[in-house]
Amino acid sequence: MDRPMRLGIAGLGTVGASLARLIASNKDAYALRAGRPIELVAVTARDRSKDRGVDLSGVQWFDDPVALASHAEIDLFVELVGGAEGAAFDSVKAALNRGLPVVTANKALLAHHGVQLAKLAQRKGTTIFFEAAAAGGIPIIKTMREGLRGNKVSRVYGILNGTCNYMLTRMEREGIAFDDCLKDAQRLGYAEADPTFDIGGFDAAHKLALLTSLAFGCEIDLDSIFIEGIAAVTTEDIEAAADLGYRIKLLAVAQRTESGIEQRVHPTMIPAYSALAQVDGVTNAVAVDTDLLGSILLVGPGAGGSATASAVLSDVLDAARGVSMPAFGLEPASLAPYKRARMRAHEGGYYIRLSVLDRVGAFASIARRMAENEISLESIVQRKRDGAGERDAAPVILITHETTEAAVRKALDAVSKDGHLKSEPRMVRIEALD
């Protein structure tokens, strides 16, 4: 066998500690798979005394990730610190400047600086591996970058945030209100103390930005993603969706359109019979629509120490084998400039929930505003009144045929100005799944 691959890990949290344990307990198996032994020789972490379930007595410790990346005698740098700036960014740059390959699970870092770092890697004759950055343990990066290289992708979409999927699943099954469900998710460790990054849709957007580049051979453009979280989703919406044959999921979608590439993250109603609708709890799923293969769906754990460490370990073994290819499938200079589609031109069906005041002419006014914007309605359902506080208003659900978001928003603005609604209208997109 060749000489060992000397590994340095920056960050010994849940994922880093899991990776260290795996390497220590499976040395012989990994040596066979990599064609050479894998040795952990250097680490950095805040607390040296913490028990991580693995013997690190013979490993060199560094005070910070940049020092490890700059000075450790390593062949591969693994960044598991997290964050788009600071130590994560600086240490990855330091490793690449030395010509070291880098393995990272840091979606935020790549969403903000991926193209810049890929260009640096190319100049230094090395590369960046990031299987764990997009969907936890699901091997979607290798699938898109390698397995689908002969295909033209028209759309990539999926459930990319386990926290949101867990909450929407429980809200549906148990009728739990959003705030109560969030508290439970935080107590169980599925949501952070500050859950904004997850429930606001930003985590899913970072992952989508990476998948978009791989799917369409374009530069990353995080700022072009339309982002809407799940905080406004109510149990009433979920119940209405179920009655109409749908389930609500936080969906991340990137697709090629006539006006450019559209990227969006938002609550979405999808047919209850679809495979994606059956993905519950903290599980993630990614679907890819292609010209040659048709549609494929990958489902698996989207987070957790073992799942993410599995993806990181796969990259480590590839690096040990000498696998090297451009991080985003194409040489950085060959990535096309990102051309943003007009989001308001998105076409599809829409779910609209209105709280309509009980007065003569209200329904006629709503119908007129829809007709003025050429919106055809598939169904109109008046739900039961919500209680004593809503006796002067009727909950009404509208399902539209395919239309544009611009038309829907224009119609709802007009309906609101007509003064027939008790509260702001609620709109959820309906995604057509083949």
C-alpha positions as CSV (number, residue, x, y, z in Angstrom):
1,M,0.0,0.0,0.0
2,D,1.0,3.6,-0.4
3,R,2.0,5.8,2.5
4,P,-0.8,6.8,4.9
5,M,-3.1,9.7,4.1
6,R,-2.5,12.1,7.0
7,L,-5.7,13.8,8.1
8,G,-6.3,17.0,10.0
9,I,-9.8,17.7,11.3
10,A,-10.9,21.2,12.3
11,G,-13.9,20.9,14.6
12,L,-14.7,18.0,16.9
13,G,-18.4,18.5,17.4
14,T,-21.0,15.9,16.7
15,V,-19.8,15.2,13.1
16,G,-16.1,15.6,13.7
17,A,-16.1,13.3,16.7
18,S,-18.1,10.7,14.8
19,L,-15.6,10.9,11.9
20,A,-12.7,10.4,14.3
21,R,-14.3,7.4,15.9
22,L,-15.1,5.8,12.5
23,I,-11.5,6.2,11.4
24,A,-10.1,4.8,14.6
25,S,-12.4,1.8,14.7
26,N,-12.4,0.8,11.0
27,K,-8.7,1.3,10.0
28,D,-8.3,-1.9,8.0
29,A,-11.5,-1.7,6.1
30,Y,-10.9,1.9,5.1
31,A,-7.3,1.2,4.1
32,L,-8.6,-1.4,1.7
33,R,-11.2,0.9,0.2
34,A,-8.8,3.9,-0.1
35,G,-5.8,1.9,-1.2
36,R,-3.8,3.3,1.7
37,P,-4.1,3.7,5.4
38,I,-6.0,6.8,6.8
39,E,-4.4,8.3,9.9
40,L,-5.8,11.2,12.0
41,V,-2.7,13.2,13.0
42,A,-4.0,16.7,13.8
43,V,-7.1,18.3,15.3
44,T,-8.4,21.5,16.6
45,A,-11.3,22.0,19.0
46,R,-12.3,24.4,21.8
47,D,-12.2,21.9,24.6
48,R,-9.2,19.5,24.8
49,S,-10.5,17.7,27.9
50,K,-13.9,16.7,26.5
51,D,-14.5,13.0,26.1
52,R,-15.3,12.3,22.5
53,G,-15.3,8.5,22.7
54,V,-12.0,8.1,20.9
55,D,-8.4,8.1,22.0
56,L,-6.8,11.4,20.8
57,S,-3.7,11.2,22.9
58,G,-1.3,10.7,20.0
59,V,-2.9,13.4,17.9
60,Q,-1.4,16.9,17.5
61,W,-3.6,19.7,18.8
62,F,-3.7,23.2,17.4
63,D,-5.2,26.3,18.9
64,D,-7.3,27.2,15.9
65,P,-8.3,25.9,12.4
66,V,-6.1,28.4,10.5
67,A,-3.0,27.2,12.4
68,L,-3.9,23.6,11.7
69,A,-4.4,24.3,8.0
70,S,-1.3,26.3,7.7
71,H,1.3,24.3,9.7
72,A,0.1,20.7,10.4
73,E,1.9,17.9,8.6
74,I,-1.2,16.7,6.8
75,D,-2.3,15.6,3.3
76,L,-6.0,16.5,3.7
77,F,-7.8,19.2,5.6
78,V,-11.3,18.5,6.9
79,E,-13.3,21.7,7.9
80,L,-16.1,21.0,10.2
81,V,-16.1,24.4,12.0
82,G,-19.1,25.9,10.3
83,G,-20.0,29.5,9.3
84,A,-19.5,31.4,6.1
85,E,-16.7,33.7,7.4
86,G,-14.0,33.8,10.0
87,A,-12.1,30.7,10.9
88,A,-13.8,28.4,8.4
89,F,-13.2,30.7,5.4
90,D,-9.6,31.5,6.5
91,S,-8.6,27.9,7.2
92,V,-10.0,26.6,4.0
93,K,-8.1,29.3,2.1
94,A,-4.9,28.4,4.0
95,A,-5.2,24.7,3.2
96,L,-5.9,25.4,-0.5
97,N,-3.0,27.8,-0.7
98,R,-0.8,24.9,0.5
99,G,-2.2,22.7,-2.3
100,L,-4.1,20.5,0.1
101,P,-7.4,19.0,-0.9
102,V,-10.2,20.1,1.4
103,V,-13.3,18.2,2.6
104,T,-16.1,20.3,4.1
105,A,-19.7,20.0,5.3
106,N,-20.0,23.8,5.4
107,K,-22.9,24.7,3.1
108,A,-22.9,28.4,4.2
109,L,-19.2,28.7,3.3
110,L,-19.7,27.3,-0.2
111,A,-23.0,29.2,-0.8
112,H,-21.2,32.4,-0.2
113,H,-17.7,31.7,-1.4
114,G,-17.8,28.5,-3.4
115,V,-16.8,29.8,-6.8
116,Q,-14.0,31.9,-5.3
117,L,-12.6,28.9,-3.4
118,A,-13.0,26.6,-6.4
119,K,-10.9,29.0,-8.5
120,L,-8.2,29.0,-5.8
121,A,-8.2,25.2,-5.7
122,Q,-7.8,25.1,-9.4
123,R,-4.8,27.5,-9.3
124,K,-3.2,25.4,-6.7
125,G,-3.8,22.1,-8.4
126,T,-6.2,20.7,-5.8
127,T,-10.0,20.5,-5.2
128,I,-12.8,20.7,-2.7
129,F,-15.1,17.9,-1.7
130,F,-18.5,18.7,-0.1
131,E,-20.8,15.7,-0.2
132,A,-22.0,16.4,3.3
133,A,-22.9,20.1,2.6
134,A,-26.2,19.6,0.7
135,A,-28.4,16.8,2.2
136,G,-26.6,15.2,5.1
137,G,-26.0,11.5,4.3
138,I,-27.7,11.5,0.9
139,P,-25.0,11.1,-1.8
140,I,-26.6,13.8,-4.0
141,I,-23.3,15.6,-4.9
142,K,-21.7,12.6,-6.4
143,T,-24.9,11.6,-8.1
144,M,-25.2,15.0,-9.8
145,R,-21.6,15.7,-10.5
146,E,-20.6,12.2,-11.6
147,G,-23.6,9.9,-12.1
148,L,-25.6,12.3,-14.2
149,R,-22.8,13.9,-16.2
150,G,-24.4,12.7,-19.5
151,N,-27.8,14.1,-18.6
152,K,-29.3,17.5,-19.0
153,V,-31.1,18.6,-15.8
154,S,-34.3,20.6,-16.1
155,R,-35.2,20.7,-12.4
156,V,-33.8,19.8,-9.0
157,Y,-36.0,20.0,-6.0
158,G,-36.6,18.5,-2.6
159,I,-36.9,18.6,1.1
160,L,-33.6,19.9,2.3
161,N,-34.3,20.9,6.0
162,G,-35.1,18.2,8.6
163,T,-36.3,20.7,11.2
164,C,-39.0,22.1,9.0
165,N,-40.0,18.7,7.7
166,Y,-40.3,17.3,11.3
167,M,-42.4,20.3,12.4
168,L,-44.8,20.1,9.4
169,T,-45.2,16.4,9.9
170,R,-46.1,16.8,13.6
171,M,-48.4,19.7,12.9
172,E,-50.3,17.5,10.4
173,R,-50.4,14.3,12.4
174,E,-51.1,15.8,15.8
175,G,-52.7,19.1,15.1
176,I,-50.1,21.0,17.1
177,A,-49.9,24.7,16.6
178,F,-46.6,26.1,15.1
179,D,-45.3,27.7,18.2
180,D,-45.9,24.6,20.4
181,C,-44.4,22.4,17.8
182,L,-41.3,24.6,17.6
183,K,-40.8,24.4,21.4
184,D,-41.0,20.6,21.2
185,A,-38.4,20.6,18.3
186,Q,-36.1,22.7,20.4
187,R,-36.5,20.5,23.4
188,L,-35.7,17.4,21.4
189,G,-32.7,19.0,19.7
190,Y,-34.1,19.2,16.2
191,A,-34.2,23.0,16.3
192,E,-31.7,25.5,17.6
193,A,-32.3,28.0,20.4
194,D,-32.5,30.5,17.6
195,P,-34.3,28.6,14.9
196,T,-34.4,31.3,12.3
197,F,-31.8,29.7,10.0
198,D,-33.9,26.6,9.7
199,I,-37.6,27.7,9.9
200,G,-36.8,30.8,7.9
201,G,-35.7,28.7,4.9
202,F,-32.1,29.9,4.9
203,D,-30.5,26.5,5.6
204,A,-32.4,25.0,2.6
205,A,-31.5,28.0,0.4
206,H,-27.7,27.4,1.1
207,K,-28.1,23.8,0.0
208,L,-30.1,24.7,-3.0
209,A,-27.5,27.2,-4.2
210,L,-25.0,24.4,-4.4
211,L,-27.3,22.0,-6.2
212,T,-28.3,24.7,-8.7
213,S,-24.6,25.2,-9.7
214,L,-24.2,21.4,-10.2
215,A,-27.5,21.0,-12.0
216,F,-27.0,23.8,-14.5
217,G,-23.3,24.4,-14.7
218,C,-23.6,28.0,-13.5
219,E,-22.0,30.2,-10.9
220,I,-23.6,30.2,-7.4
221,D,-26.0,33.0,-6.7
222,L,-27.4,32.8,-3.2
223,D,-28.9,36.3,-3.4
224,S,-31.2,35.2,-6.3
225,I,-33.1,32.7,-4.3
226,F,-36.6,33.5,-3.3
227,I,-36.9,32.5,0.4
228,E,-40.0,32.0,2.5
229,G,-40.0,30.0,5.7
230,I,-42.8,28.0,7.4
231,A,-43.6,30.4,10.3
232,A,-46.9,31.5,8.6
233,V,-48.1,27.9,8.0
234,T,-51.1,27.1,10.3
235,T,-52.9,23.9,11.2
236,E,-55.8,25.3,9.2
237,D,-53.7,25.3,6.1
238,I,-52.5,21.8,6.7
239,E,-56.0,20.5,7.3
240,A,-57.3,22.2,4.2
241,A,-54.4,20.8,2.2
242,A,-55.3,17.3,3.4
243,D,-58.9,17.7,2.5
244,L,-57.9,18.7,-1.0
245,G,-55.5,15.8,-1.5
246,Y,-52.2,17.6,-0.7
247,R,-49.5,17.8,1.9
248,I,-47.5,20.9,2.8
249,K,-43.7,20.7,2.7
250,L,-40.9,23.2,2.7
251,L,-39.7,22.7,-0.8
252,A,-36.5,23.9,-2.4
253,V,-36.7,24.2,-6.2
254,A,-34.3,25.1,-8.9
255,Q,-35.4,24.9,-12.5
256,R,-34.5,26.1,-15.9
257,T,-37.1,28.4,-17.5
258,E,-37.3,30.5,-20.7
259,S,-36.2,33.6,-18.8
260,G,-33.4,32.0,-16.9
261,I,-32.9,29.9,-13.8
262,E,-35.4,30.1,-11.0
263,Q,-34.5,29.3,-7.4
264,R,-37.0,29.3,-4.6
265,V,-37.6,27.9,-1.1
266,H,-41.1,28.1,0.3
267,P,-43.9,26.1,1.8
268,T,-45.5,24.1,-1.0
269,M,-48.6,21.9,-1.5
270,I,-47.7,18.7,-3.2
271,P,-50.0,15.8,-4.2
272,A,-50.4,13.4,-1.2
273,Y,-49.9,10.4,-3.5
274,S,-46.5,11.6,-4.6
275,A,-43.3,9.8,-3.3
276,L,-42.0,13.1,-2.0
277,A,-45.1,13.7,0.1
278,Q,-44.4,10.4,2.0
279,V,-41.0,11.8,3.3
280,D,-41.7,12.6,6.9
281,G,-39.8,13.6,10.1
282,V,-36.2,14.8,9.9
283,T,-35.6,12.8,6.6
284,N,-34.4,14.7,3.5
285,A,-35.1,14.0,-0.1
286,V,-33.8,15.3,-3.4
287,A,-35.4,14.7,-6.8
288,V,-33.7,15.4,-10.1
289,D,-35.5,15.7,-13.5
290,T,-33.3,14.8,-16.5
291,D,-33.6,14.3,-20.2
292,L,-32.1,10.8,-20.5
293,L,-32.9,9.1,-17.1
294,G,-36.2,10.8,-16.4
295,S,-36.8,11.6,-12.7
296,I,-34.9,10.1,-9.8
297,L,-35.4,10.5,-6.1
298,L,-32.9,10.1,-3.3
299,V,-34.2,9.8,0.3
300,G,-32.2,9.5,3.5
301,P,-31.1,11.0,6.8
302,G,-30.5,14.7,6.3
303,A,-28.6,15.4,9.5
304,G,-27.0,13.9,12.6
305,G,-23.5,12.8,13.4
306,S,-23.4,9.4,11.8
307,A,-25.2,10.5,8.6
308,T,-23.1,13.6,8.0
309,A,-19.9,11.7,9.0
310,S,-20.8,9.1,6.4
311,A,-20.8,11.7,3.7
312,V,-17.6,13.3,5.0
313,L,-15.9,9.9,5.2
314,S,-16.8,9.1,1.6
315,D,-15.0,12.3,0.5
316,V,-12.0,11.4,2.6
317,L,-11.8,8.0,1.0
318,D,-12.0,9.6,-2.5
319,A,-9.3,12.0,-1.6
320,A,-7.1,9.2,-0.4
321,R,-7.7,7.4,-3.7
322,G,-6.5,10.4,-5.5
323,V,-9.9,11.3,-7.0
324,S,-9.8,14.9,-8.2
325,M,-12.3,16.8,-10.2
326,P,-13.7,20.4,-10.2
327,A,-15.8,21.0,-7.2
328,F,-18.9,22.0,-9.1
329,G,-18.4,19.6,-12.1
330,L,-16.8,22.2,-14.4
331,E,-13.7,24.2,-14.3
332,P,-14.6,27.4,-12.4
333,A,-13.9,29.5,-15.5
334,S,-16.4,27.4,-17.5
335,L,-19.3,28.0,-15.1
336,A,-21.9,30.1,-16.9
337,P,-22.9,33.4,-15.3
338,Y,-26.1,33.0,-13.4
339,K,-29.1,34.3,-15.2
340,R,-32.0,34.9,-12.9
341,A,-35.5,34.1,-14.0
342,R,-38.4,36.4,-13.2
343,M,-39.8,34.9,-10.0
344,R,-43.2,36.6,-10.4
345,A,-43.5,34.8,-13.7
346,H,-43.5,31.4,-12.0
347,E,-46.5,29.4,-13.3
348,G,-48.5,26.8,-11.4
349,G,-51.5,26.4,-9.2
350,Y,-52.0,28.2,-6.0
351,Y,-53.8,27.7,-2.7
352,I,-55.3,30.9,-1.3
353,R,-56.9,31.2,2.2
354,L,-59.1,34.2,2.8
355,S,-60.9,35.4,5.8
356,V,-63.9,37.0,4.1
357,L,-66.2,39.4,6.0
358,D,-69.8,38.4,6.1
359,R,-71.3,41.1,3.9
360,V,-73.3,41.4,0.6
361,G,-71.1,41.5,-2.5
362,A,-67.9,40.2,-0.9
363,F,-67.8,36.9,-2.9
364,A,-68.8,38.7,-6.1
365,S,-66.0,41.2,-5.6
366,I,-63.4,38.4,-5.1
367,A,-64.6,36.6,-8.2
368,R,-64.4,39.8,-10.2
369,R,-60.8,40.5,-9.1
370,M,-59.8,37.0,-10.1
371,A,-61.4,37.3,-13.5
372,E,-59.7,40.6,-14.1
373,N,-56.4,38.9,-13.7
374,E,-57.3,35.9,-15.8
375,I,-57.2,33.5,-12.9
376,S,-59.3,30.4,-13.3
377,L,-60.5,28.8,-10.1
378,E,-60.4,25.0,-9.8
379,S,-62.4,25.0,-6.5
380,I,-63.8,27.2,-3.9
381,V,-64.4,25.8,-0.4
382,Q,-65.9,27.6,2.6
383,R,-64.4,26.1,5.7
384,K,-66.1,26.0,9.1
385,R,-65.8,29.2,11.1
386,D,-62.9,29.3,13.5
387,G,-64.8,30.2,16.6
388,A,-66.4,33.1,18.5
389,G,-63.8,35.5,17.4
390,E,-64.4,34.9,13.8
391,R,-68.2,34.9,13.6
392,D,-68.1,38.0,11.3
393,A,-65.8,36.3,8.8
394,A,-65.9,33.1,6.8
395,P,-62.7,31.1,6.1
396,V,-62.6,30.5,2.3
397,I,-60.1,28.4,0.4
398,L,-59.5,29.0,-3.3
399,I,-57.5,26.6,-5.5
400,T,-56.5,28.1,-8.9
401,H,-55.6,26.5,-12.1
402,E,-52.2,27.2,-13.5
403,T,-51.5,31.0,-13.4
404,T,-48.6,33.3,-12.6
405,E,-47.6,34.5,-9.2
406,A,-47.7,38.0,-10.5
407,A,-51.4,37.6,-11.4
408,V,-52.2,36.1,-8.0
409,R,-50.5,38.8,-6.0
410,K,-52.1,41.5,-8.1
411,A,-55.6,40.0,-7.6
412,L,-55.0,39.6,-3.8
413,D,-53.8,43.2,-3.5
414,A,-57.0,44.3,-5.2
415,V,-59.2,42.1,-3.0
416,S,-57.5,43.5,0.2
417,K,-58.0,47.1,-1.0
418,D,-61.7,46.4,-1.6
419,G,-62.1,45.9,2.2
420,H,-63.8,42.5,2.2
421,L,-61.1,40.6,4.2
422,K,-60.6,40.5,7.9
423,S,-57.0,39.6,7.7
424,E,-54.1,39.4,5.2
425,P,-54.7,36.7,2.6
426,R,-52.5,33.6,2.7
427,M,-51.0,32.0,-0.4
428,V,-49.2,28.7,-0.9
429,R,-47.8,27.5,-4.2
430,I,-48.8,24.1,-5.6
431,E,-46.0,22.2,-7.2
432,A,-46.8,19.9,-10.1
433,L,-44.9,16.6,-9.6
434,D,-44.7,14.1,-12.3
